[in-house]
Amino acid sequence: MKAPRTVLIVEDDPLFQDTFARVLQHLEGEWVIHLARDGSSALAALNEKNCHFELALIDIGLPDMSGIDVIAAAHKRLADLPILVITTFTTEEQFLLAIRAGARGYLIKDDPELSLANSIEQILRGHLPVSPALARYLFRLAGSPSIGQGGNKTNLSPRELELLQLISKGNSYAGCASEMNISLSTVQTHIRNTYRKLEVTNQRQAINKVNASGLFTH
């Protein structure tokens, strides 16, 4: 019988802590979870004398620091550690910084649980999984023409654009959550991030700004 393997999960949201625990149940073998609810706790675990993890799942948006700092520390402490970012939202800058800090994969939390499990299996086999929602970033980095009308100059993620378009059609937050198969709290997080990226303070301003950019599909 194989010995259990240990995974470091750096995540402050109880909902996603439970999600990651369920995802690990889809994997072969037994996994022991070391949970860090903030960056400081994660750094403390990584600084322990006999620190040893076979996998790390790290969120970017932590309450006390950027998850990118945790990624860098984990990579420095355990150079061969497979580090997988699983976060709610991203920008091209965050994506690049995480990879440069030592992450070997980058996923969006809205991905289905089985898809997350498959991606974890990939990273354990030495592959570099990236959420399909982030494909536009890879094409842009490779020098491909901008995707969509005029390109996405707003840095909104595909899911944020989808949510804003649903709202523009009159859907409530609850209706958007049901349509996108995500939680109401995730919808609210997307909205906060959207306002910040667009530098607006309400739905109408956000919708007008994105609509003017030609990013809504028809």
N, C-alpha and C positions, 0 to 999 in steps of 0.2 A: 504494500500500500504506500502510495506516494505521500510524502510529508506535505502538510498544508503550505500554501504560498501566502505571502503577505503583500497587501496592497495599501498604499498611502492614498487616502481620499481627502482632498483639500476642498471643502465645500461648506458654506454656511447655511444654505437653505435646507431645512428638514425634508421638504418634499423631494428634492433631488438626491439627498442622502439616501432616502428610501429607494428611489429609482435606481441608483447605482448599485445598491445592495441586491435588488432584483436582477439587474443585468448580470452581475457576477454569478448568479445562480445558473445562468445559461452556459457558463464556461465549464470546461472539463476540470475535474479535481476540486479540492476544497480551498477556499480563500479566506484568510483572516484579515479583517478590515482594521486598519489603524486610521481613525477619523480625526482630522484636524479641522476645526470650525473657523479658523482664521489663519492668516499667514504666520503670525507669531508662534502659534502652536505647531504649525508645520515645520518651521525652522528649528524649533526646539527638538522635535522628533528627529530631524535630519542631523542635528548636532550631537545626538546621543552616541556614546562610544562604540556600541555594537550595532549601530544602525544598519538595517538590511531590509530592502524591499525589492520585490520582483516586478512591481508595476506602480505607477503613480498616475492618478486621475486628478487633475488640477483645474479649478475654475479661475478665470481671470479676475472677475469682480468680487474681491474679498473685502470684508468690512474694514480692515486695518492697513492693507497694502495691496499693491498689484500682484496678481498671481504670477506675473512674469518674473518678479523678484524671487518668488518661491521656485519657479522653474530653473532659474539660473543657479540658485543654491543647491537644488537637488542634483542638477547636472554636474556641478563642481564636486559634490560629495560622492556621488555614485555615477561615474561617467557612462556606464553601460545601462543605466536604468531606463527602461521604456517609459517615457513621459507623454501622456495623452491629455491635451487640453479638451475639456468639455465645458462649454460656456453658453450663456444665453444670447449674447450678441458679440459682434466683432467689427473691427475696422481693418483696412489693409495694413495700417501701421501696427496694430496689435498682433495681427496674424504674423507679420514679418518679425516683429520683436520676439514673439514666443518661439518661433522656429530657430531664430538666431541664438536664443537663450538656451536651447537644448531640447525643445519639444520635438517629438517624432511623429505627432499626429495632431489634428485639430478638428474637433467635431462641434456641432451645434446641439444643444440640449433637446431641441424639438425633434431630433431624429428618433424614429421608433426604437424601442428597447432592443429588439432583435438586431436592428442595424448597428446599434451601439455595441452589442455583444460581438457581432461579426468584426467590427472595427478593432475591438480589443484583441480578438484572436489574431487579426492581421498584424498588429503591432508586436505581439508576442512572438510572431514568426519572422519578425524583422522587416515587415512592410511599413509603409508610411501612409496611414489612412487619413483622408481629408473629406469632410462632409461635402456632399454634392452641391450644397448651397454656396460653397466657397469657390466653386470652379471658376467663376468669373475672375476672381483674384489671380488664379494661376494663369489664366489666359492673358490677363493684362500684364502680368510680370514677364510672360514669355514674349510680349510685344505684339499680341494679336490686336486687331481693331477693337474699339470699344463696343460692348454689347448693349443693345437697346438703342433707342433714339437719343442721340446726343451723348450717350454714356452716362453712367451714374456718378455725377459730380457731388452728390450729397453724402456719400459714404454710408448710405443706409443699406442694411443687409436685405437680401431677398424677402425674408420673413417680415421685416419691418415695412417694406414696400407693400407686401401683400396685405398686411394688417391695415395700413393707412388707406389702401384702396377700398377695402371692405367698409371701413368707417365712412369713406366718402360716398358710399352707396346707401348709407343710412343704417348700417348695422350697429347694434349696441356692443359694448365690450363683451357681454355674456354671449351674444350672437357670434361675435368674431372668435371667441374662445372655442365655441362649438364647431364652427366652420373650419377652423385651423387645427382642431384636435389638440389644443393646448390648454393649460390652466388659466383662470382669470388673473392670477398673480403674474403669470408670464406675459399676458397681454399688457398689464399695467407697466411691467418692466420695459417692454418694447416701446410703449408710448413715451415713458420718461426718457429713454435713450434717443428716441426719434426727435423729441423736442430739443434735446441738448445738441444733437448733431446739426439740426436745421436752424438752431438759434431762434426758436419761436416759443410762444407761451400758450398756444391753444390749438385745437384741432383745425379750425378754419385756416389759420396761418400756415400750418403744416401742409394741409391739402393743397392750398393755392400754390405754395412754393414747389411742391413735387409735381403738381400738374403742369406748372409753367416749364418745368425741366423736361416734360415729355416722357416721364418714366412710367406712367400708368399704362397698363395694358388695356385693350378694348375688345 
